[in-house]
Structures are given as C-alpha cells and as structure tokens.
Amino acid sequence: MDKSQQLVATDSMDGELATLNLGPTHPATHGIFQNVLTMDGERIQSAEQTCGYIHRAFEKIAERRPFNQITTLTDRLNYCSSPINNLGWDMTVEKLIGIEVPKRVDYMRVIIMELARISDHLVCNCVIGVDTGALTGFFYLFQERERIYDMFEEVCGARLTTNIGRIGGFERDFSPELYNKLNAFLKEFPKRLEDFENMLCRNRIFMDRTIDVGPISAERALNYGFTGPNLRAAGIDYDVRVMNPYSSYQDFEFKVPVGKSGDTFDRFNVRQEEIHQSLSIIRQALDKMPAGNYHADVPEFYLPPKQEVYRSMEALIYHFKIVMGETDIPSGEVYHAVEGGNGELGFYLISDGGRTPYRLHFRRPCFIYYQAYPEMIKGSMLSDAIVTMSSLNVIAGELDA
C-alpha cells in the first residue's frame, strides 16, 4: 500500500477514527494535493487541505521580467487552457499602455480562447467519467482535445504551454490550414460530444455517483468567492464575458448555463452546455471575421517581422529593445479579468514606469474555490471526495503562484 493511503488509528470518545492522507502522491487527486482526512470508516468526519507543494513564486519571478516575457509564466497557471492565460495577460498590459487592437485581433482571440475553454472542460468532464468508472468517454473526447492542440500548434508551434499571442495582437495571421482544421472540427466534434453525453448524462450509475455529491449553496459559493462553472452550477449566472465584456464578446450571442443544486452533476452539465455555447461563439466569430491587420501599430512593444530587421535600422532597434527588455512601460495601476476555464482569472498590475512590473498578482480561481473543499466533502464517503475534487477541476498550477 502506498504511504499516502496508510491509515493511522486515533483515539476518540465516539470510537476509533482514522487519519487518511489523501495525497500528495495519490493518482486520484490528479495533482500535487494533500488532504488530511479524519475518517469514521468510509465516511469523512473532517478534512484539511495543504497547499504549497509546487510553489514556484510566479509573481515574484514576473516582477523581475520584461512584460512580454511574463506570458510564458502564465502558461503554467491553468495549463489545461493556457491560451486564455496568455491572452488575458496581453490584454492587461494593453489596458495599462492604452493600446487599442484591431477588431480582427479581438475575433481571433475569441476563437482561440473558446477552443481553450472547450479543451479545459473536456479534461474536467472526461476525468469525472473516469472517476465514476466510465473510461470509454475519456478515449472518445481526448482524441478531440488532440485536434484542438493541433490547431494551437498551427497558430504558434506549441500545444500545452502555448505562449500564444503577443502584446498588441498575434505573431502571425491564421493560416488557411488552420481554417481547414477548424471547420472540420466544428463539423465533426458535435457528434462525438453527443455520443459522450448519451453515454453519461442519463446513465443511472453516473447519476447515482454525482447527484447530491459535493453540493454547495449559492450563498456559500459567493461567500467563498466562487466564479466560473462552479458558481454557475450553484445557480448564479455570473460570467465575466457578459458582465465585463472584453475582446468584443459583446458582439456574440450565447447563453450562460446555470444549475440549481451546485452538486457534481450540475457542475458536469454546466460545463457540457458551455462547450456547446463555445462552439456557437466560434462559428459566429468565423462568420463575422473582420478584415484588417492581426496586430496593432505599436512598434515599441510588438516585434517587427524578421525580414524588416535584416534591412531596416529602425526595425532592428525596436527588435533589440523588445528582446533585451529595454522598453519602458507607463506607470499606472490596472486590474483586468477574463473568463478562464475555471472562473474569473484576473491580473492586478502596478507599474512604476520601469521595464518590469512593480507588483503583480494573479487571481487564480482554483486557489479560491479549493478553500471550500473540506466543507463540501464533510460527511460524505471517501469515493465521493474524489469525484467532488474532479468536478471542481482543481488545477495544481493555480494553487501556488
């Protein structure tokens, strides 16, 4: 038996309780998490989670880096949907500088962010299926996630940690091959998604394992600071894309799905419906894609084309200053939030006019709602604790910044 699974008996007036270390190396935790559970047989009496196993000091590292080199750090927050992190950071810097990007850039960003949202939700819901004993759906939809990664690779050359986009826009325009892959995905993916839903949504075993499991009320979710699908599953229709539109999200029509009980089944269904809504948004963005440039006219912050660097002294100077981090940023204080895969992903940035941030804080949704986990599993069975964690979609990279 793995050490993380060993039971240690403790005395109690009510009988013999046991302490169970669920993690930090247990495969069912899907990451480096430790939860110290006090067990009465198979039932959880209390729980205490431990954060800090992968502390990487992202915020302090970022405060020593030029602004354009911080994008690679944001990849490592929610690595299941890293393009949303990348583009959210770019928009934060643009907000501080006062850059207005072309409409085409907004629409391109929307397509990439919604693909990333689909990818994130696929990971979460497939894993919920695995943790309830349904492995087949995982194989069905992970093939589709690979198709999304193929599209990311077509845009930027990377798949998981993408470093996609630039301050001011994109490194290059969408290629014809990307449009071909995107259109094929939009045509073929809905059938696979339907097969997955038919397999689970009305499956009696799946429903018994998820309904009334790990519930949280709307009031408690708000008190903890929940956002994203986990808040919407509790019945609160808060979505950053609607409440504080960015990247021209106000141009698109889509619904904000909500649940009622805030349990694992609701969280699963909210994410499933959000995948359908993301597909609709991508289709709208493709149909209404504006003409124009794929980046703003900001040579101080946007790398010039390599060909120009070879033949233009001005382009060479800009290239050198950007790469070497010698471009000063205006002083100011901004907060910008995007609707990440797990909720409101915010960047609080203070600049003193230098070449690096004076202070930077990442609002990581996973770190916030993970605080509610002990309350949500108290009194439940041990097997329910695993499914509850999966349905929250706790990403280890967001716990320690």
Sequence and secondary structure as in RCSB ss.txt:
>XXXX:A:sequence
MDKSQQLVATDSMDGELATLNLGPTHPATHGIFQNVLTMDGERIQSAEQTCGYIHRAFEKIAERRPFNQITTLTD
RLNYCSSPINNLGWDMTVEKLIGIEVPKRVDYMRVIIMELARISDHLVCNCVIGVDTGALTGFFYLFQERERIYD
MFEEVCGARLTTNIGRIGGFERDFSPELYNKLNAFLKEFPKRLEDFENMLCRNRIFMDRTIDVGPISAERALNYG
FTGPNLRAAGIDYDVRVMNPYSSYQDFEFKVPVGKSGDTFDRFNVRQEEIHQSLSIIRQALDKMPAGNYHADVPE
FYLPPKQEVYRSMEALIYHFKIVMGETDIPSGEVYHAVEGGNGELGFYLISDGGRTPYRLHFRRPCFIYYQAYPE
MIKGSMLSDAIVTMSSLNVIAGELDA
>XXXX:A:secstr
  GGG EEEE  TTS EEEEEE SS GGGSSS EEEEEEETTEEEEEEEE  TT   HHHHHTTS GGGSHHHHT
TSSTTSHHHHHHHHHHHHHHHHT    HHHHHHHHHHHHHHHHHHHHHHHHHHHHHTT  HHHHHHHHHHHHHHH
HHHHHHS SSS    BTTB SS   HHHHHHHHHHHHHHHHHHHHHHHHHTT HHHHHHHTTSS   HHHHHHHT
  HHHHHTTT    HHHHS  TTGGGS       SS SHHHHHHHHHHHHHHHHHHHHHHHHT   S SB S TT
TS   HHHHHH HHHHHHHHHHHTT      EEEEEEEEETTEEEEEEEEE SSSS SEEEEE HHHHHGGGHHH
HHTTSBHHHHHHHHHHHT  GGGT  
